[in-house]
Amino acid sequence: MDDVAACTNVLFEIAEAMDAAAYDTLESLLEHAALIDGASGSVLAKGGAAAVAHFRSIVKVHPDGTWRTKHVTTNPIVAANDDEATIRSMYTVFQQTETLPMQAIIAGRYHDTLRRIDGTWRLVERRYFADLIGDLSNHLTFDL
């Protein structure tokens, strides 16, 4: 697999783990990552354990054990060299719950930096930008 595909797959693996509320997988995928609010520059979490603690504190888990979401990551623009890559992409989060019909609840952008660590591409920084905000009442524990 070439570097662009490998880096893009990291984004998709993170989305898949979030939708499943697979916290062990998320902790591993985000082991080297800093999660940053793109608008304010505030560091939300640094490292896998802190990222999982952050998600557990702000995201509602539903009776089926998931977030009842689908994080769709699109339009990746990848610039990669031997050991570092940047990816600008868009995300749309869909959600359906017992009380919420399926709909897009938020859309925005990720600005990601990945590094090759021990031969594997790893996320080291993710900046979140929320551009369009819908009904997050079944997703987050606070108002955005």
A tleap script that builds the chain and sets N, CA, C and O, in Angstrom:
source leaprc.protein.ff14SB
mol = sequence {
  NMET ASP ASP VAL ALA ALA CYS THR ASN VAL
  LEU PHE GLU ILE ALA GLU ALA MET ASP ALA
  ALA ALA TYR ASP THR LEU GLU SER LEU LEU
  GLU HIE ALA ALA LEU ILE ASP GLY ALA SER
  GLY SER VAL LEU ALA LYS GLY GLY ALA ALA
  ALA VAL ALA HIE PHE ARG SER ILE VAL LYS
  VAL HIE PRO ASP GLY THR TRP ARG THR LYS
  HIE VAL THR THR ASN PRO ILE VAL ALA ALA
  ASN ASP ASP GLU ALA THR ILE ARG SER MET
  TYR THR VAL PHE GLN GLN THR GLU THR LEU
  PRO MET GLN ALA ILE ILE ALA GLY ARG TYR
  HIE ASP THR LEU ARG ARG ILE ASP GLY THR
  TRP ARG LEU VAL GLU ARG ARG TYR PHE ALA
  ASP LEU ILE GLY ASP LEU SER ASN HIE LEU
  THR PHE ASP CLEU
}
set mol.1.N position { 0.845 -1.171 0.000 }
set mol.1.CA position { 0.000 0.000 0.000 }
set mol.1.C position { 0.895 1.240 0.000 }
set mol.1.O position { 1.882 1.297 0.733 }
set mol.2.N position { 0.549 2.226 -0.821 }
set mol.2.CA position { 1.375 3.431 -0.858 }
set mol.2.C position { 1.074 4.322 0.351 }
set mol.2.O position { 0.097 4.102 1.067 }
set mol.3.N position { 1.924 5.328 0.568 }
set mol.3.CA position { 1.813 6.166 1.759 }
set mol.3.C position { 0.500 6.945 1.812 }
set mol.3.O position { -0.093 7.079 2.883 }
set mol.4.N position { 0.042 7.456 0.679 }
set mol.4.CA position { -1.207 8.222 0.668 }
set mol.4.C position { -2.370 7.340 1.112 }
set mol.4.O position { -3.180 7.756 1.941 }
set mol.5.N position { -2.458 6.144 0.578 }
set mol.5.CA position { -3.536 5.222 0.967 }
set mol.5.C position { -3.405 4.826 2.433 }
set mol.5.O position { -4.406 4.759 3.147 }
set mol.6.N position { -2.190 4.565 2.886 }
set mol.6.CA position { -1.988 4.170 4.284 }
set mol.6.C position { -2.393 5.292 5.240 }
set mol.6.O position { -3.021 5.041 6.268 }
set mol.7.N position { -2.033 6.519 4.900 }
set mol.7.CA position { -2.401 7.657 5.749 }
set mol.7.C position { -3.911 7.873 5.753 }
set mol.7.O position { -4.504 8.118 6.804 }
set mol.8.N position { -4.521 7.784 4.598 }
set mol.8.CA position { -5.970 7.965 4.500 }
set mol.8.C position { -6.694 6.881 5.288 }
set mol.8.O position { -7.712 7.154 5.925 }
set mol.9.N position { -6.181 5.662 5.252 }
set mol.9.CA position { -6.797 4.574 6.019 }
set mol.9.C position { -6.809 4.861 7.518 }
set mol.9.O position { -7.740 4.460 8.216 }
set mol.10.N position { -5.787 5.549 8.015 }
set mol.10.CA position { -5.761 5.899 9.440 }
set mol.10.C position { -6.993 6.736 9.790 }
set mol.10.O position { -7.628 6.504 10.819 }
set mol.11.N position { -7.331 7.706 8.938 }
set mol.11.CA position { -8.519 8.528 9.181 }
set mol.11.C position { -9.776 7.674 9.234 }
set mol.11.O position { -10.628 7.860 10.103 }
set mol.12.N position { -9.886 6.735 8.295 }
set mol.12.CA position { -11.076 5.885 8.229 }
set mol.12.C position { -11.152 4.927 9.423 }
set mol.12.O position { -12.240 4.640 9.921 }
set mol.13.N position { -9.997 4.435 9.880 }
set mol.13.CA position { -9.980 3.548 11.049 }
set mol.13.C position { -10.430 4.287 12.306 }
set mol.13.O position { -11.128 3.718 13.145 }
set mol.14.N position { -10.033 5.546 12.436 }
set mol.14.CA position { -10.462 6.342 13.584 }
set mol.14.C position { -11.972 6.543 13.542 }
set mol.14.O position { -12.644 6.386 14.561 }
set mol.15.N position { -12.511 6.888 12.381 }
set mol.15.CA position { -13.962 7.078 12.244 }
set mol.15.C position { -14.711 5.796 12.593 }
set mol.15.O position { -15.721 5.834 13.296 }
set mol.16.N position { -14.218 4.674 12.106 }
set mol.16.CA position { -14.857 3.386 12.382 }
set mol.16.C position { -14.863 3.090 13.887 }
set mol.16.O position { -15.867 2.628 14.430 }
set mol.17.N position { -13.748 3.357 14.543 }
set mol.17.CA position { -13.651 3.102 15.984 }
set mol.17.C position { -14.565 4.039 16.776 }
set mol.17.O position { -15.171 3.626 17.765 }
set mol.18.N position { -14.666 5.300 16.343 }
set mol.18.CA position { -15.574 6.219 17.033 }
set mol.18.C position { -17.010 5.730 16.926 }
set mol.18.O position { -17.728 5.701 17.926 }
set mol.19.N position { -17.434 5.350 15.741 }
set mol.19.CA position { -18.818 4.913 15.551 }
set mol.19.C position { -19.152 3.679 16.382 }
set mol.19.O position { -20.291 3.517 16.819 }
set mol.20.N position { -18.190 2.829 16.597 }
set mol.20.CA position { -18.402 1.612 17.391 }
set mol.20.C position { -18.194 1.850 18.888 }
set mol.20.O position { -18.421 0.950 19.697 }
set mol.21.N position { -17.760 3.069 19.259 }
set mol.21.CA position { -17.354 3.350 20.641 }
set mol.21.C position { -16.335 2.305 21.094 }
set mol.21.O position { -16.388 1.809 22.219 }
set mol.22.N position { -15.415 1.987 20.195 }
set mol.22.CA position { -14.361 0.996 20.457 }
set mol.22.C position { -13.191 1.721 21.125 }
set mol.22.O position { -12.204 2.070 20.476 }
set mol.23.N position { -13.322 1.935 22.417 }
set mol.23.CA position { -12.376 2.778 23.134 }
set mol.23.C position { -10.962 2.210 23.171 }
set mol.23.O position { -10.002 2.978 23.113 }
set mol.24.N position { -10.804 0.903 23.265 }
set mol.24.CA position { -9.459 0.318 23.241 }
set mol.24.C position { -8.777 0.598 21.907 }
set mol.24.O position { -7.596 0.942 21.864 }
set mol.25.N position { -9.525 0.450 20.825 }
set mol.25.CA position { -8.979 0.729 19.493 }
set mol.25.C position { -8.650 2.204 19.355 }
set mol.25.O position { -7.588 2.557 18.841 }
set mol.26.N position { -9.553 3.075 19.811 }
set mol.26.CA position { -9.294 4.515 19.756 }
set mol.26.C position { -8.047 4.881 20.548 }
set mol.26.O position { -7.232 5.684 20.093 }
set mol.27.N position { -7.898 4.300 21.721 }
set mol.27.CA position { -6.718 4.601 22.534 }
set mol.27.C position { -5.441 4.250 21.785 }
set mol.27.O position { -4.471 5.008 21.820 }
set mol.28.N position { -5.434 3.119 21.117 }
set mol.28.CA position { -4.268 2.712 20.340 }
set mol.28.C position { -4.047 3.633 19.138 }
set mol.28.O position { -2.925 4.073 18.889 }
set mol.29.N position { -5.112 3.921 18.400 }
set mol.29.CA position { -4.987 4.767 17.207 }
set mol.29.C position { -4.546 6.186 17.546 }
set mol.29.O position { -3.877 6.837 16.743 }
set mol.30.N position { -4.915 6.665 18.727 }
set mol.30.CA position { -4.628 8.046 19.127 }
set mol.30.C position { -3.490 8.139 20.141 }
set mol.30.O position { -3.312 9.172 20.787 }
set mol.31.N position { -2.727 7.068 20.276 }
set mol.31.CA position { -1.646 6.999 21.264 }
set mol.31.C position { -0.688 8.185 21.183 }
set mol.31.O position { -0.225 8.679 22.211 }
set mol.32.N position { -0.390 8.642 19.980 }
set mol.32.CA position { 0.593 9.711 19.778 }
set mol.32.C position { -0.058 11.047 19.440 }
set mol.32.O position { 0.644 12.000 19.104 }
set mol.33.N position { -1.379 11.138 19.520 }
set mol.33.CA position { -2.102 12.282 18.968 }
set mol.33.C position { -2.439 13.348 20.001 }
set mol.33.O position { -2.723 13.060 21.164 }
set mol.34.N position { -2.397 14.584 19.531 }
set mol.34.CA position { -2.986 15.711 20.251 }
set mol.34.C position { -4.261 16.084 19.509 }
set mol.34.O position { -4.245 16.251 18.289 }
set mol.35.N position { -5.366 16.217 20.240 }
set mol.35.CA position { -6.639 16.648 19.669 }
set mol.35.C position { -6.813 18.115 20.020 }
set mol.35.O position { -6.735 18.498 21.188 }
set mol.36.N position { -7.051 18.938 18.999 }
set mol.36.CA position { -7.043 20.386 19.183 }
set mol.36.C position { -8.303 20.994 18.599 }
set mol.36.O position { -8.712 20.648 17.491 }
set mol.37.N position { -8.923 21.909 19.351 }
set mol.37.CA position { -10.040 22.689 18.828 }
set mol.37.C position { -9.467 23.655 17.794 }
set mol.37.O position { -8.666 24.527 18.131 }
set mol.38.N position { -9.877 23.498 16.544 }
set mol.38.CA position { -9.313 24.306 15.473 }
set mol.38.C position { -9.600 25.784 15.611 }
set mol.38.O position { -8.770 26.608 15.227 }
set mol.39.N position { -10.757 26.143 16.151 }
set mol.39.CA position { -11.137 27.547 16.267 }
set mol.39.C position { -10.340 28.262 17.354 }
set mol.39.O position { -9.856 29.374 17.141 }
set mol.40.N position { -10.201 27.631 18.515 }
set mol.40.CA position { -9.548 28.290 19.650 }
set mol.40.C position { -8.076 27.935 19.796 }
set mol.40.O position { -7.311 28.678 20.410 }
set mol.41.N position { -7.678 26.792 19.227 }
set mol.41.CA position { -6.316 26.312 19.414 }
set mol.41.C position { -6.119 25.567 20.724 }
set mol.41.O position { -5.005 25.143 21.030 }
set mol.42.N position { -7.182 25.401 21.501 }
set mol.42.CA position { -7.086 24.698 22.786 }
set mol.42.C position { -6.816 23.218 22.573 }
set mol.42.O position { -7.439 22.580 21.724 }
set mol.43.N position { -5.886 22.676 23.348 }
set mol.43.CA position { -5.612 21.244 23.313 }
set mol.43.C position { -6.684 20.553 24.145 }
set mol.43.O position { -6.822 20.816 25.340 }
set mol.44.N position { -7.442 19.666 23.503 }
set mol.44.CA position { -8.525 18.947 24.166 }
set mol.44.C position { -8.020 17.688 24.855 }
set mol.44.O position { -8.530 17.297 25.905 }
set mol.45.N position { -7.017 17.058 24.259 }
set mol.45.CA position { -6.449 15.825 24.820 }
set mol.45.C position { -5.114 15.572 24.142 }
set mol.45.O position { -4.897 15.953 22.992 }
set mol.46.N position { -4.227 14.922 24.878 }
set mol.46.CA position { -2.933 14.547 24.313 }
set mol.46.C position { -2.639 13.111 24.714 }
set mol.46.O position { -2.488 12.802 25.896 }
set mol.47.N position { -2.560 12.230 23.707 }
set mol.47.CA position { -2.322 10.813 23.949 }
set mol.47.C position { -3.614 10.029 23.943 }
set mol.47.O position { -4.697 10.586 24.127 }
set mol.48.N position { -3.491 8.730 23.729 }
set mol.48.CA position { -4.655 7.872 23.577 }
set mol.48.C position { -5.551 7.804 24.793 }
set mol.48.O position { -6.772 7.898 24.669 }
set mol.49.N position { -4.961 7.641 25.974 }
set mol.49.CA position { -5.777 7.536 27.188 }
set mol.49.C position { -6.531 8.832 27.444 }
set mol.49.O position { -7.704 8.805 27.816 }
set mol.50.N position { -5.870 9.958 27.247 }
set mol.50.CA position { -6.529 11.255 27.448 }
set mol.50.C position { -7.615 11.483 26.403 }
set mol.50.O position { -8.661 12.052 26.715 }
set mol.51.N position { -7.380 11.047 25.172 }
set mol.51.CA position { -8.396 11.184 24.122 }
set mol.51.C position { -9.639 10.375 24.468 }
set mol.51.O position { -10.760 10.862 24.324 }
set mol.52.N position { -9.443 9.153 24.920 }
set mol.52.CA position { -10.581 8.308 25.304 }
set mol.52.C position { -11.321 8.933 26.488 }
set mol.52.O position { -12.551 8.960 26.495 }
set mol.53.N position { -10.597 9.431 27.479 }
set mol.53.CA position { -11.245 10.087 28.620 }
set mol.53.C position { -12.052 11.295 28.152 }
set mol.53.O position { -13.153 11.541 28.644 }
set mol.54.N position { -11.504 12.040 27.207 }
set mol.54.CA position { -12.215 13.195 26.645 }
set mol.54.C position { -13.507 12.747 25.968 }
set mol.54.O position { -14.571 13.308 26.231 }
set mol.55.N position { -13.422 11.741 25.098 }
set mol.55.CA position { -14.621 11.260 24.410 }
set mol.55.C position { -15.653 10.729 25.404 }
set mol.55.O position { -16.846 11.003 25.271 }
set mol.56.N position { -15.194 9.975 26.393 }
set mol.56.CA position { -16.131 9.426 27.385 }
set mol.56.C position { -16.852 10.546 28.141 }
set mol.56.O position { -17.997 10.377 28.560 }
set mol.57.N position { -16.183 11.687 28.314 }
set mol.57.CA position { -16.783 12.779 29.082 }
set mol.57.C position { -17.752 13.626 28.259 }
set mol.57.O position { -18.591 14.320 28.832 }
set mol.58.N position { -17.655 13.585 26.930 }
set mol.58.CA position { -18.496 14.489 26.128 }
set mol.58.C position { -19.479 13.793 25.199 }
set mol.58.O position { -20.419 14.431 24.727 }
set mol.59.N position { -19.294 12.501 24.917 }
set mol.59.CA position { -20.141 11.809 23.936 }
set mol.59.C position { -21.071 10.829 24.655 }
set mol.59.O position { -20.644 10.064 25.519 }
set mol.60.N position { -22.342 10.871 24.279 }
set mol.60.CA position { -23.340 9.976 24.871 }
set mol.60.C position { -23.244 8.589 24.242 }
set mol.60.O position { -23.182 8.451 23.021 }
set mol.61.N position { -23.233 7.576 25.088 }
set mol.61.CA position { -23.278 6.186 24.628 }
set mol.61.C position { -24.725 5.715 24.768 }
set mol.61.O position { -25.359 5.922 25.803 }
set mol.62.N position { -25.232 5.087 23.725 }
set mol.62.CA position { -26.635 4.675 23.668 }
set mol.62.C position { -26.790 3.220 24.122 }
set mol.62.O position { -25.789 2.524 24.292 }
set mol.63.N position { -28.032 2.746 24.321 }
set mol.63.CA position { -28.252 1.401 24.864 }
set mol.63.C position { -27.549 0.274 24.106 }
set mol.63.O position { -27.242 -0.764 24.693 }
set mol.64.N position { -27.292 0.466 22.810 }
set mol.64.CA position { -26.590 -0.581 22.056 }
set mol.64.C position { -25.078 -0.525 22.249 }
set mol.64.O position { -24.348 -1.311 21.646 }
set mol.65.N position { -24.598 0.408 23.093 }
set mol.65.CA position { -23.173 0.505 23.386 }
set mol.65.C position { -22.385 1.343 22.403 }
set mol.65.O position { -21.160 1.413 22.498 }
set mol.66.N position { -23.066 1.988 21.451 }
set mol.66.CA position { -22.384 2.826 20.465 }
set mol.66.C position { -22.848 4.271 20.601 }
set mol.66.O position { -23.700 4.596 21.428 }
set mol.67.N position { -22.272 5.117 19.778 }
set mol.67.CA position { -22.676 6.521 19.733 }
set mol.67.C position { -23.867 6.727 18.795 }
set mol.67.O position { -24.413 7.828 18.721 }
set mol.68.N position { -24.277 5.663 18.071 }
set mol.68.CA position { -25.356 5.720 17.068 }
set mol.68.C position { -25.020 6.737 15.972 }
set mol.68.O position { -25.883 7.479 15.504 }
set mol.69.N position { -23.746 6.749 15.577 }
set mol.69.CA position { -23.269 7.690 14.567 }
set mol.69.C position { -22.587 6.967 13.423 }
set mol.69.O position { -22.212 5.799 13.521 }
set mol.70.N position { -22.440 7.707 12.337 }
set mol.70.CA position { -21.566 7.334 11.230 }
set mol.70.C position { -20.755 8.577 10.891 }
set mol.70.O position { -21.290 9.567 10.390 }
set mol.71.N position { -19.461 8.512 11.171 }
set mol.71.CA position { -18.545 9.595 10.828 }
set mol.71.C position { -18.050 9.344 9.406 }
set mol.71.O position { -17.319 8.385 9.158 }
set mol.72.N position { -18.442 10.192 8.490 }
set mol.72.CA position { -18.078 10.035 7.085 }
set mol.72.C position { -16.978 11.051 6.779 }
set mol.72.O position { -17.209 12.259 6.836 }
set mol.73.N position { -15.797 10.563 6.458 }
set mol.73.CA position { -14.644 11.410 6.169 }
set mol.73.C position { -14.424 11.418 4.662 }
set mol.73.O position { -14.298 10.362 4.043 }
set mol.74.N position { -14.379 12.615 4.073 }
set mol.74.CA position { -14.296 12.734 2.614 }
set mol.74.C position { -13.277 13.789 2.194 }
set mol.74.O position { -12.721 14.516 3.018 }
set mol.75.N position { -13.057 13.845 0.900 }
set mol.75.CA position { -12.257 14.876 0.245 }
set mol.75.C position { -10.856 15.025 0.838 }
set mol.75.O position { -10.412 16.151 1.058 }
set mol.76.N position { -10.144 13.921 1.106 }
set mol.76.CA position { -8.813 14.063 1.694 }
set mol.76.C position { -7.829 14.683 0.700 }
set mol.76.O position { -7.710 14.242 -0.443 }
set mol.77.N position { -7.141 15.701 1.162 }
set mol.77.CA position { -6.055 16.324 0.403 }
set mol.77.C position { -4.784 15.982 1.166 }
set mol.77.O position { -4.554 16.484 2.266 }
set mol.78.N position { -3.964 15.124 0.574 }
set mol.78.CA position { -2.819 14.536 1.270 }
set mol.78.C position { -1.518 15.075 0.697 }
set mol.78.O position { -1.329 15.104 -0.519 }
set mol.79.N position { -0.627 15.499 1.577 }
set mol.79.CA position { 0.743 15.847 1.205 }
set mol.79.C position { 1.651 15.002 2.094 }
set mol.79.O position { 1.667 15.169 3.313 }
set mol.80.N position { 2.406 14.093 1.476 }
set mol.80.CA position { 3.235 13.166 2.251 }
set mol.80.C position { 4.667 13.180 1.753 }
set mol.80.O position { 4.925 13.275 0.553 }
set mol.81.N position { 5.600 13.084 2.703 }
set mol.81.CA position { 6.990 12.815 2.348 }
set mol.81.C position { 7.378 11.513 3.032 }
set mol.81.O position { 6.500 10.726 3.386 }
set mol.82.N position { 8.649 11.270 3.225 }
set mol.82.CA position { 9.082 9.976 3.752 }
set mol.82.C position { 8.518 9.653 5.136 }
set mol.82.O position { 8.138 8.512 5.401 }
set mol.83.N position { 8.465 10.655 6.018 }
set mol.83.CA position { 8.113 10.365 7.408 }
set mol.83.C position { 6.995 11.220 7.990 }
set mol.83.O position { 6.626 11.026 9.148 }
set mol.84.N position { 6.443 12.161 7.226 }
set mol.84.CA position { 5.370 13.002 7.734 }
set mol.84.C position { 4.366 13.280 6.631 }
set mol.84.O position { 4.718 13.378 5.456 }
set mol.85.N position { 3.114 13.405 7.032 }
set mol.85.CA position { 2.045 13.708 6.078 }
set mol.85.C position { 1.059 14.665 6.723 }
set mol.85.O position { 0.833 14.634 7.932 }
set mol.86.N position { 0.480 15.513 5.892 }
set mol.86.CA position { -0.637 16.339 6.339 }
set mol.86.C position { -1.842 15.982 5.481 }
set mol.86.O position { -1.719 15.705 4.288 }
set mol.87.N position { -3.006 15.994 6.116 }
set mol.87.CA position { -4.245 15.698 5.400 }
set mol.87.C position { -5.291 16.709 5.843 }
set mol.87.O position { -5.573 16.858 7.032 }
set mol.88.N position { -5.856 17.396 4.867 }
set mol.88.CA position { -7.036 18.218 5.115 }
set mol.88.C position { -8.216 17.442 4.557 }
set mol.88.O position { -8.202 17.027 3.398 }
set mol.89.N position { -9.236 17.248 5.378 }
set mol.89.CA position { -10.405 16.490 4.928 }
set mol.89.C position { -11.665 17.109 5.511 }
set mol.89.O position { -11.618 17.992 6.367 }
set mol.90.N position { -12.785 16.617 5.019 }
set mol.90.CA position { -14.089 17.053 5.522 }
set mol.90.C position { -14.747 15.887 6.241 }
set mol.90.O position { -14.500 14.724 5.921 }
set mol.91.N position { -15.583 16.211 7.211 }
set mol.91.CA position { -16.351 15.164 7.884 }
set mol.91.C position { -17.814 15.580 7.965 }
set mol.91.O position { -18.147 16.760 8.068 }
set mol.92.N position { -18.661 14.581 7.915 }
set mol.92.CA position { -20.086 14.737 8.201 }
set mol.92.C position { -20.450 13.614 9.157 }
set mol.92.O position { -20.128 12.452 8.912 }
set mol.93.N position { -21.119 13.961 10.241 }
set mol.93.CA position { -21.543 12.952 11.207 }
set mol.93.C position { -23.056 12.802 11.097 }
set mol.93.O position { -23.809 13.761 11.266 }
set mol.94.N position { -23.479 11.582 10.812 }
set mol.94.CA position { -24.894 11.237 10.786 }
set mol.94.C position { -25.223 10.521 12.081 }
set mol.94.O position { -24.385 9.817 12.644 }
set mol.95.N position { -26.451 10.707 12.552 }
set mol.95.CA position { -26.880 10.006 13.757 }
set mol.95.C position { -28.350 9.631 13.636 }
set mol.95.O position { -29.152 10.350 13.040 }
set mol.96.N position { -28.679 8.480 14.222 }
set mol.96.CA position { -30.066 8.049 14.373 }
set mol.96.C position { -30.190 7.394 15.738 }
set mol.96.O position { -29.386 6.535 16.097 }
set mol.97.N position { -31.200 7.803 16.498 }
set mol.97.CA position { -31.462 7.204 17.804 }
set mol.97.C position { -32.946 6.845 17.877 }
set mol.97.O position { -33.692 7.017 16.913 }
set mol.98.N position { -33.351 6.347 19.031 }
set mol.98.CA position { -34.770 6.021 19.212 }
set mol.98.C position { -35.656 7.257 19.075 }
set mol.98.O position { -36.821 7.145 18.695 }
set mol.99.N position { -35.112 8.429 19.381 }
set mol.99.CA position { -35.906 9.660 19.335 }
set mol.99.C position { -35.506 10.608 18.212 }
set mol.99.O position { -36.189 11.606 17.980 }
set mol.100.N position { -34.424 10.320 17.517 }
set mol.100.CA position { -33.919 11.211 16.465 }
set mol.100.C position { -33.883 10.468 15.141 }
set mol.100.O position { -33.170 9.472 15.017 }
set mol.101.N position { -34.645 10.933 14.137 }
set mol.101.CA position { -34.541 10.286 12.829 }
set mol.101.C position { -33.144 10.512 12.252 }
set mol.101.O position { -32.465 11.472 12.617 }
set mol.102.N position { -32.719 9.630 11.357 }
set mol.102.CA position { -31.381 9.752 10.798 }
set mol.102.C position { -31.209 11.102 10.119 }
set mol.102.O position { -32.027 11.520 9.299 }
set mol.103.N position { -30.120 11.771 10.484 }
set mol.103.CA position { -29.830 13.080 9.919 }
set mol.103.C position { -28.373 13.431 10.161 }
set mol.103.O position { -27.707 12.861 11.025 }
set mol.104.N position { -27.895 14.394 9.363 }
set mol.104.CA position { -26.568 14.950 9.609 }
set mol.104.C position { -26.674 15.850 10.835 }
set mol.104.O position { -27.547 16.715 10.908 }
set mol.105.N position { -25.775 15.638 11.800 }
set mol.105.CA position { -25.824 16.435 13.026 }
set mol.105.C position { -24.695 17.458 13.104 }
set mol.105.O position { -24.794 18.435 13.846 }
set mol.106.N position { -23.625 17.240 12.345 }
set mol.106.CA position { -22.517 18.196 12.322 }
set mol.106.C position { -21.658 17.908 11.094 }
set mol.106.O position { -21.540 16.765 10.653 }
set mol.107.N position { -21.063 18.965 10.553 }
set mol.107.CA position { -20.130 18.813 9.430 }
set mol.107.C position { -19.015 19.834 9.604 }
set mol.107.O position { -19.230 20.941 10.096 }
set mol.108.N position { -17.831 19.436 9.191 }
set mol.108.CA position { -16.702 20.338 9.340 }
set mol.108.C position { -15.463 19.801 8.664 }
set mol.108.O position { -15.532 19.065 7.679 }
set mol.109.N position { -14.319 20.189 9.221 }
set mol.109.CA position { -13.035 19.832 8.622 }
set mol.109.C position { -12.083 19.295 9.682 }
set mol.109.O position { -12.124 19.693 10.846 }
set mol.110.N position { -11.228 18.381 9.245 }
set mol.110.CA position { -10.091 17.919 10.033 }
set mol.110.C position { -8.826 18.426 9.346 }
set mol.110.O position { -8.707 18.349 8.123 }
set mol.111.N position { -7.898 18.936 10.120 }
set mol.111.CA position { -6.542 19.202 9.642 }
set mol.111.C position { -5.638 18.283 10.453 }
set mol.111.O position { -5.406 18.516 11.639 }
set mol.112.N position { -5.132 17.244 9.810 }
set mol.112.CA position { -4.393 16.183 10.492 }
set mol.112.C position { -2.924 16.181 10.102 }
set mol.112.O position { -2.563 16.509 8.972 }
set mol.113.N position { -2.090 15.806 11.054 }
set mol.113.CA position { -0.678 15.541 10.799 }
set mol.113.C position { -0.394 14.117 11.247 }
set mol.113.O position { -0.757 13.717 12.353 }
set mol.114.N position { 0.255 13.361 10.381 }
set mol.114.CA position { 0.643 11.981 10.687 }
set mol.114.C position { 2.150 11.862 10.567 }
set mol.114.O position { 2.779 12.567 9.778 }
set mol.115.N position { 2.723 10.965 11.354 }
set mol.115.CA position { 4.149 10.642 11.254 }
set mol.115.C position { 4.309 9.138 11.186 }
set mol.115.O position { 3.513 8.374 11.732 }
set mol.116.N position { 5.361 8.742 10.499 }
set mol.116.CA position { 5.702 7.325 10.474 }
set mol.116.C position { 6.480 7.032 11.756 }
set mol.116.O position { 7.583 7.542 11.955 }
set mol.117.N position { 5.897 6.212 12.614 }
set mol.117.CA position { 6.510 5.855 13.895 }
set mol.117.C position { 6.697 4.345 13.902 }
set mol.117.O position { 5.733 3.587 13.792 }
set mol.118.N position { 7.936 3.921 14.031 }
set mol.118.CA position { 8.261 2.488 13.997 }
set mol.118.C position { 7.665 1.819 12.762 }
set mol.118.O position { 7.162 0.697 12.828 }
set mol.119.N position { 7.730 2.529 11.635 }
set mol.119.CA position { 7.292 1.968 10.359 }
set mol.119.C position { 5.804 2.054 10.077 }
set mol.119.O position { 5.349 1.599 9.028 }
set mol.120.N position { 5.029 2.636 11.003 }
set mol.120.CA position { 3.575 2.713 10.843 }
set mol.120.C position { 3.124 4.168 10.880 }
set mol.120.O position { 3.585 4.944 11.717 }
set mol.121.N position { 2.225 4.535 9.973 }
set mol.121.CA position { 1.676 5.893 9.980 }
set mol.121.C position { 0.757 6.058 11.182 }
set mol.121.O position { -0.166 5.269 11.384 }
set mol.122.N position { 1.023 7.107 11.991 }
set mol.122.CA position { 0.242 7.367 13.206 }
set mol.122.C position { -0.201 8.828 13.217 }
set mol.122.O position { 0.550 9.717 12.818 }
set mol.123.N position { -1.412 9.061 13.672 }
set mol.123.CA position { -1.897 10.424 13.837 }
set mol.123.C position { -1.155 11.069 14.997 }
set mol.123.O position { -1.084 10.496 16.084 }
set mol.124.N position { -0.598 12.266 14.773 }
set mol.124.CA position { 0.075 12.980 15.856 }
set mol.124.C position { -0.638 14.286 16.206 }
set mol.124.O position { -0.427 14.838 17.286 }
set mol.125.N position { -1.484 14.783 15.292 }
set mol.125.CA position { -2.260 15.982 15.603 }
set mol.125.C position { -3.524 16.012 14.766 }
set mol.125.O position { -3.495 15.764 13.561 }
set mol.126.N position { -4.634 16.319 15.421 }
set mol.126.CA position { -5.906 16.528 14.710 }
set mol.126.C position { -6.512 17.829 15.206 }
set mol.126.O position { -6.760 18.010 16.398 }
set mol.127.N position { -6.744 18.738 14.251 }
set mol.127.CA position { -7.453 19.986 14.533 }
set mol.127.C position { -8.869 19.844 13.993 }
set mol.127.O position { -9.068 19.586 12.806 }
set mol.128.N position { -9.854 20.016 14.880 }
set mol.128.CA position { -11.270 19.906 14.526 }
set mol.128.C position { -11.827 21.292 14.230 }
set mol.128.O position { -11.618 22.229 15.000 }
set mol.129.N position { -12.530 21.418 13.121 }
set mol.129.CA position { -13.268 22.634 12.805 }
set mol.129.C position { -14.723 22.242 12.574 }
set mol.129.O position { -15.011 21.410 11.714 }
set mol.130.N position { -15.637 22.830 13.330 }
set mol.130.CA position { -17.069 22.560 13.165 }
set mol.130.C position { -17.660 23.703 12.347 }
set mol.130.O position { -17.726 24.840 12.816 }
set mol.131.N position { -18.088 23.400 11.128 }
set mol.131.CA position { -18.595 24.440 10.231 }
set mol.131.C position { -20.116 24.524 10.203 }
set mol.131.O position { -20.671 25.621 10.134 }
set mol.132.N position { -20.791 23.394 10.256 }
set mol.132.CA position { -22.253 23.334 10.214 }
set mol.132.C position { -22.719 22.501 11.398 }
set mol.132.O position { -22.284 21.362 11.567 }
set mol.133.N position { -23.594 23.057 12.212 }
set mol.133.CA position { -24.001 22.378 13.441 }
set mol.133.C position { -25.505 22.168 13.438 }
set mol.133.O position { -26.281 23.111 13.281 }
set mol.134.N position { -25.902 20.915 13.613 }
set mol.134.CA position { -27.311 20.556 13.683 }
set mol.134.C position { -27.696 20.157 15.099 }
set mol.134.O position { -27.195 20.722 16.071 }
set mol.135.N position { -28.581 19.188 15.209 }
set mol.135.CA position { -29.101 18.726 16.498 }
set mol.135.C position { -28.117 17.745 17.131 }
set mol.135.O position { -28.049 16.578 16.746 }
set mol.136.N position { -27.363 18.236 18.101 }
set mol.136.CA position { -26.363 17.416 18.795 }
set mol.136.C position { -26.863 16.907 20.146 }
set mol.136.O position { -26.086 16.362 20.930 }
set mol.137.N position { -28.151 17.082 20.419 }
set mol.137.CA position { -28.691 16.758 21.740 }
set mol.137.C position { -28.609 15.274 22.085 }
set mol.137.O position { -28.584 14.922 23.265 }
set mol.138.N position { -28.568 14.403 21.088 }
set mol.138.CA position { -28.447 12.962 21.336 }
set mol.138.C position { -27.007 12.474 21.221 }
set mol.138.O position { -26.735 11.279 21.346 }
set mol.139.N position { -26.080 13.414 20.980 }
set mol.139.CA position { -24.691 13.035 20.746 }
set mol.139.C position { -23.748 13.548 21.836 }
set mol.139.O position { -22.931 12.789 22.359 }
set mol.140.N position { -23.858 14.816 22.174 }
set mol.140.CA position { -22.918 15.414 23.120 }
set mol.140.C position { -23.578 15.678 24.466 }
set mol.140.O position { -24.797 15.813 24.565 }
set mol.141.N position { -22.744 15.748 25.498 }
set mol.141.CA position { -23.233 16.011 26.849 }
set mol.141.C position { -23.295 17.507 27.149 }
set mol.141.O position { -23.638 17.900 28.264 }
set mol.142.N position { -22.968 18.340 26.166 }
set mol.142.CA position { -22.963 19.795 26.351 }
set mol.142.C position { -23.433 20.443 25.053 }
set mol.142.O position { -23.511 19.781 24.018 }
set mol.143.N position { -23.744 21.726 25.107 }
set mol.143.CA position { -24.136 22.465 23.908 }
set mol.143.C position { -22.898 23.023 23.232 }
set mol.143.O position { -22.037 23.618 23.880 }
set mol.144.N position { -22.818 22.827 21.936 }
set mol.144.CA position { -21.675 23.324 21.165 }
set mol.144.C position { -21.993 24.696 20.613 }
set mol.144.O position { -21.162 25.296 19.931 }
savepdb mol mol.pdb
quit
